[in-house]
Amino acid sequence: MDERVEDRVTEPVRVLVVDDQALLRGSFRMLIDAEPGLTVVGEAADGAAAIELVADHRPDVVLMDVRMPGTDGVEATRAICERNPGVRVLMLTMFDVDAHVFAALRAGAAGFLLKDIPPAELLHAIRVVAAGESLLSPSVTRRLISEFCRHPATEPAGPPPVLDGLTGRERQVLQLVGAGRSNAEIAQELHVSAATVKTHLGHLLEKLDARDRVQLVILGYESGLLTPRHRV
């Protein structure tokens, strides 16, 4: 990122922790509550309880386990994002590549983390998504793209009419985002400033009614604008 997201976050950041393992929930709570500017407002052991607690407490960020008995993380994420647009969901998984995670990103999650992530990176990630950013590094974006390429939709929706409103430069930027490029890499490749890239991304988010970078990649592939040849 080009600037510190911490400077754009209104504190305290309210966090809901969702995991079926009590020990992990307790560990996350202690870590988060010990960090200035972050506070845990509740814990849930499954997705159904998480949906209710989000409605009650309106957290800024939900740390959501992917695999849980009953209502799993994907189902819960879909419900939370549909009913509470301002709440950001950050998925937690034991596996680097997890088909459930890709489904959760489709459902509206802002990104995902491995459960063994270093504590400092977890705390930073919470602030990143609280600031409205998506948590997908270029390497994670590439894995997301690979998943789409291995399991393409059987009946592609075809390019929606809204894509007709994109400029040539915006299409270039979207293709580079879909190839897993960072903002700095896009700026270098197109010979423009990082600020210009951010402006183009802002226009893409608005025109395509996308929540974040993750949704841009998903829409690009589902619409047919992006194809496997855009991979790196």
N, C-alpha and C positions, 0 to 999 in steps of 0.2 A: 504494500500500500504506500501511497505517496505522502501520507500524513499520519500522525498518531491518532488512532480512533478514540483513545482515551479522552482526548480533548473535546470530542463531540458527544460524549455520553453524559446524560443527566443522572447524577447519583442521588440515592443509592440505586443500583441495578437490582431489581427484584427477580429472584431465581426460584423456579420450582424444580425439584429433583425427582425423577421418575425412574425407578429400577426395582425389579422384583427381589433383589438381594438386599436385605436390611443392612448388612455390613458395608456394602458399597454406598448405599444412601447416606449412612452415617459418616463415612469418610469424606464424601463429597460435601456434606453439610459443614463439617468441621473446617475443611479447606476453604470453602467459599465464605463462611461467616468470619473467618480469621483475616480475610482480605478487606482492607478499607475500601468503601464504595460499593461493596457487594453484600447482599443479604439473602438468605434462604427464607422464603415465605411459606414453604410447605413441602411435604414429601408424599409420594404416591407409589404404591407397589404394583399397580397395573394401569393400563390405558384408560379404563373406564373411570377410575378414581381421578386420574390426571385431568380428564375432560371436565369433571365436576369442580376440581380445585382451581383450574384455570378460570372458570366462570366466577368462582367465589373471590379469588385473590388477584386476578388480573396481573400476573407476573410479566416482566419484560422478556425473560428468556426461560424456556423449558429445556432442561437437560433430559433427553428422552432415550431410554434404552430401546433398542430395536426389537429384541426377542423377549417377549413376556407371555405368560399364560393368560388365557382370556382375551381381552382386547389388547392386541399387540401395539408396538410403537407406530407402525404404519397407519393402522386404523385410527389411532388416537391423534396422530399428526394431522391426518386429513380432516378430522372433525374440528380440531383446535384451529387450524388455519382457515377453515371455512367460516367458523363462528366468531373468531377473534382475530381479525386481520392485523392488528397491531402486535400480536404476540409472536415472538420468534422462537422456532424450535431447532434445537441443536441435537442431532442424533448421536448416540453412543453405541459402539459396536466392538466386539472382540476381534472382528476379522477385517483385514485391509480391503478386501473386495467382497461385498455382501449384497446379493440381489435384493434383499429386503431394504437396504439403504437406498438403492436406486429407486425403488418404489416409493420410499419416503420422500425423496427429493421431488418426485413427480407430485406427491401429495402436498408439497409446500414447505418442506424443511429448508432451513437456511444453510445447512451443511452437515458434516458429520466428523466425529473424532473417534480415534481408537481409545478404548478404556485405559490402556496403559500409557496414555499421553503424560508427559512431565507436568507436574502441578502448575508451573508458571505458564505453560502453553495453554492449559485448560482455562486458567483465569483470563488470559489474554483473549482466548477464543470467545468467552462469554461477553467480553466488552466489544469485540468485533461485531458479533451478531446483534448486540443491543444497540449498536450505532447504525444498524440498518444494512450492514454489509453481508455478503454471502461468504461462507467459509469454505471456499474451494480453491486450493492452490492449483497451479497449472498441471501438476502431476495427477491430482485427483480429478480434474476436469478431463484429462486424457483417459482415465479409467472409466469415467462416466460415458464418454464417447464410445469407448470400446464395447461397453455393455449394450449401447444402442445398436452398434454394428453387428454384434453377435446375435441379438434378438430383435430384429427390426419388426415394426408393426406389420401385420399381415395385410391390412388394408390402409395404406397411407391416406391421411386426410386430404393431402394436396395443399398447395400454398394458399393460405387464407388471403382474402382480398386486401387485408391491411398491409401485407408485404409490398403491395404495389406502391405504397406511400413512402417506402424507404429510398433514400438517395443512393447513388452508386457508392459513395464513401461509407455510408452506414452499412451497406451490404458487405463491403470489405471488412469493416470492423467486426461485424457479426461473424463472418467466416473465420477471422483470426481468433475471436473468442472461442468459437467452436473447435478450433485447432489446439486449444489449450494455452494460448499465448497470454502472458501477463500484460498489464497496461504499458509497462516500460518496453516490452518486446514489440507490442503493437505500434507504439510511438516510433521506435527505431525503424521498423519495417516500412512504415508509411511516411517516414521523414516528417513527422509532426511532433508537437509538444505533448507531454503527458496530460496537460490541461485540456488540449483539444480532444484527446482520446476520451477523457472523462465526459466531455460535453457530448460527443457522439454516443457514448454509452447511455447518458441520460436521455437523449432523444430516442434511442432504441427502446429503453424501458418504458418510456411514455407512449410511443407509437404502438408497441406490441402489447401494452398492458401487462408487462412482466414484473414480477416482484423483485427479481435480482438477476445476477449473472447466471445462476443455475437455470432459472426459467428461460432465459434467452437461449441457452444451449439446447434445452429440451424442445422449445418451440421451433428452433432452427432445424433440428433433425426431424421432428414430427411433421413439419410443413414441407419438407423436401428441399428447402433452401440449402441446407448443409447435407453433405453426403460423406461416405467413408473416405473419399479422396481428400477431404479437408483435414484428415488426421495428420499428426506429426509423430 
